[in-house]
């Protein structure tokens, strides 16, 4: 980085985790570009932070793939991308409607993949590509088959991506954050959440994650990234 301010794209910036990440990044001296679906919240966040903003939709995969090149043009380059997009859905695997399964896979897997696919050749050497998967990858519960499958698909994809970009020392971060007090489970598109563990503090979790990401942008890197780093901080997932 040679002393320059980190330039980071946050996708999902209008969600609680994304907004927290934006605020932490700015407090740390980073420049941020914002992408989100909620037009009103995105405009308000852009006005408050003075960051460039662009609306994207998870079902527009080409638009998702164009997010990183757009951010690089706005910021004069791009050092990292953090994707916090996600939506929960619950219910027995045998009775989950196909439309719900498709929506969960699109938002939780295909959208982040498209964003990071477009970012892989855009982020500079020594940068980072990160996405929130969740601890559900490690401990899927009954009633979460399709949601867990989508997050696990993203996690697997990140693992392969890590090996493909390691020669450029680009860190691929698989952020398996715990269940947090964000109201996320209550916004499920179907079903009701199973019994969840005690909720973690989202501000603390996001601050720790952002610190981890920014540490990868320091000039001295002794070990090339060979696999996605994981944050296993709780038994259940958002």
C-alpha positions in Angstrom: 0.0 0.0 0.0 3.0 2.3 0.5 1.1 4.5 2.9 -1.9 5.1 0.7 -5.4 4.9 2.0 -7.0 1.4 1.4 -9.7 1.5 -1.3 -12.4 -1.0 -0.5 -15.8 -1.9 -2.1 -18.5 -3.0 0.3 -21.3 -4.9 -1.4 -24.4 -5.2 0.8 -23.6 -1.8 2.3 -27.3 -1.1 3.1 -27.6 -4.1 5.5 -26.6 -3.9 9.1 -23.3 -5.7 8.7 -22.4 -3.8 5.6 -23.1 -0.4 7.1 -21.1 -1.3 10.2 -18.2 -2.4 7.9 -18.4 0.9 6.0 -18.2 2.9 9.2 -15.3 0.9 10.6 -13.4 1.2 7.3 -13.8 5.0 7.2 -12.7 5.3 10.9 -9.6 3.4 9.9 -8.8 5.9 7.1 -10.0 3.8 4.2 -11.8 5.0 1.1 -15.0 3.1 0.4 -17.4 2.5 -2.5 -20.9 1.3 -1.7 -23.2 -1.2 -3.4 -26.6 -2.2 -2.1 -30.2 -3.0 -3.1 -32.2 -0.6 -1.0 -32.2 2.6 -2.9 -33.3 4.8 -0.1 -30.8 3.5 2.5 -28.1 3.5 -0.1 -28.7 7.2 -0.9 -28.8 8.1 2.8 -25.5 6.2 3.5 -23.8 7.8 0.5 -24.9 11.2 1.7 -23.7 10.6 5.3 -20.3 9.1 4.3 -19.7 11.0 1.0 -18.8 7.7 -0.6 -19.6 6.8 -4.2 -22.6 4.5 -4.4 -24.3 2.2 -6.9 -27.4 0.1 -6.7 -27.2 -3.6 -7.6 -29.6 -6.4 -7.6 -28.7 -10.0 -6.7 -30.6 -11.3 -9.7 -28.6 -9.1 -12.1 -25.4 -11.2 -12.1 -23.8 -9.2 -14.8 -24.4 -6.0 -12.8 -22.9 -7.7 -9.7 -19.9 -8.6 -11.8 -19.5 -5.0 -12.9 -19.4 -3.6 -9.3 -15.7 -4.0 -8.7 -14.6 -2.3 -12.0 -17.0 0.5 -11.2 -15.5 0.9 -7.7 -12.0 0.9 -9.1 -12.9 3.7 -11.5 -14.5 5.7 -8.7 -11.7 5.3 -6.3 -8.7 5.3 -8.6 -8.0 1.6 -8.0 -9.2 -1.1 -5.7 -7.4 -2.9 -2.9 -10.2 -5.1 -1.5 -13.8 -6.2 -1.7 -16.1 -7.3 1.1 -19.5 -8.9 0.3 -22.0 -9.0 3.2 -25.1 -9.9 1.1 -27.3 -12.6 2.4 -30.9 -13.7 3.1 -32.1 -16.5 5.3 -34.7 -19.1 4.7 -35.9 -22.0 6.9 -37.9 -25.2 6.6 -37.6 -28.9 5.9 -35.7 -29.8 2.8 -38.5 -31.9 1.5 -41.1 -29.1 1.6 -39.0 -26.1 0.7 -40.5 -24.6 -2.5 -38.2 -24.5 -5.5 -38.6 -20.8 -5.9 -37.4 -20.3 -2.3 -34.4 -22.6 -2.9 -33.5 -20.7 -6.1 -33.8 -17.3 -4.3 -31.5 -18.5 -1.4 -28.9 -19.8 -3.9 -29.0 -16.7 -6.0 -28.6 -14.2 -3.1 -26.3 -16.2 -0.9 -24.1 -17.8 -3.5 -24.4 -16.7 -7.1 -24.5 -13.0 -6.3 -21.3 -13.0 -4.1 -19.6 -15.2 -6.6 -20.4 -12.8 -9.4 -19.1 -9.8 -7.5 -15.9 -11.5 -6.6 -15.4 -13.0 -10.0 -15.6 -9.5 -11.4 -13.2 -8.3 -8.7 -10.6 -11.1 -9.0 -8.8 -9.3 -11.9 -9.6 -5.8 -10.6 -8.2 -5.9 -7.1 -4.5 -5.1 -7.0 -1.8 -7.6 -6.0 -1.7 -8.1 -2.3 -5.3 -7.1 -1.9 -8.2 -9.1 -0.5 -11.5 -10.7 -1.6 -13.9 -11.4 1.2 -17.4 -12.7 1.8 -19.5 -13.5 4.8 -20.6 -17.1 4.8 -21.4 -17.9 8.4 -20.8 -20.5 11.0 -23.7 -22.5 9.4 -21.1 -23.8 7.0 -19.6 -25.8 9.9 -22.8 -26.6 11.8 -25.8 -26.8 9.5 -29.0 -27.4 11.5 -32.2 -29.2 10.6 -34.5 -26.9 8.9 -31.7 -25.0 7.2 -30.8 -27.3 4.3 -31.2 -24.9 1.4 -29.8 -21.9 3.2 -26.8 -23.9 4.5 -26.2 -25.4 1.0 -26.0 -21.9 -0.5 -23.5 -20.7 2.1 -21.5 -23.9 1.8 -21.4 -23.5 -2.0 -20.0 -20.1 -1.6 -17.4 -21.3 0.9 -16.3 -24.1 -1.4 -16.0 -21.6 -4.3 -13.9 -19.3 -2.1 -11.5 -22.1 -1.4 -10.9 -22.7 -5.1 -10.6 -19.0 -5.8 -7.9 -18.7 -3.1 -5.7 -21.2 -4.9 -6.2 -19.4 -8.2 -5.1 -16.0 -7.0 -2.4 -17.0 -4.5 0.4 -16.1 -6.9 -0.7 -12.5 -6.7 -0.8 -12.7 -2.8 -4.5 -11.8 -2.9 -6.1 -13.0 0.4 -9.4 -14.7 0.1 -11.4 -14.5 3.3 -14.2 -16.9 4.2 -15.8 -15.0 7.1 -17.8 -17.6 9.1 -19.3 -15.1 11.5 -21.6 -16.4 14.3 -25.2 -15.7 14.8 -25.5 -12.0 15.7 -28.1 -9.7 17.2 -29.0 -8.1 13.9 -32.6 -9.4 13.4 -31.3 -11.3 10.4 -33.2 -14.6 11.2 -36.4 -12.7 11.6 -36.2 -11.5 8.0 -36.3 -15.0 6.6 -38.1 -15.3 3.2 -39.7 -18.6 4.4 -40.1 -20.6 7.6 -39.0 -20.0 11.1 -35.5 -20.2 12.5 -34.4 -23.1 14.7 -33.3 -22.5 18.2 -30.3 -20.3 18.0 -27.3 -19.8 20.3 -26.8 -16.6 22.2 -26.3 -13.8 19.7 -22.9 -12.2 19.4 -22.3 -8.4 19.2 -22.3 -7.4 15.5 -20.2 -4.3 16.1 -17.4 -6.3 17.7 -17.6 -9.1 15.1 -17.5 -6.6 12.2 -14.7 -4.6 13.7 -12.6 -7.7 14.1 -13.3 -8.7 10.6 -12.4 -5.3 9.1 -9.2 -5.3 11.2 -8.3 -8.8 9.7 -8.9 -7.5 6.2 -6.9 -4.3 6.6 -4.0 -6.3 8.0 -3.7 -8.0 4.7 -3.0 -4.6 3.0 0.2 -4.0 5.0 3.3 -3.9 2.7 5.1 -6.9 4.3 3.6 -10.3 3.5 5.8 -13.3 4.3 3.4 -16.1 3.4 1.4 -16.3 0.2 -2.3 -17.0 0.7 -3.0 -20.7 -0.2 -6.5 -21.1 1.3 -9.4 -18.9 2.4 -9.0 -17.8 6.0 -11.9 -18.6 8.2 -13.4 -16.9 11.2 -15.1 -19.6 13.2 -16.4 -17.6 16.1 -19.7 -19.4 17.0 -21.7 -22.5 16.5 -24.5 -21.0 14.5 -24.7 -18.8 11.5 -26.5 -15.6 10.4 
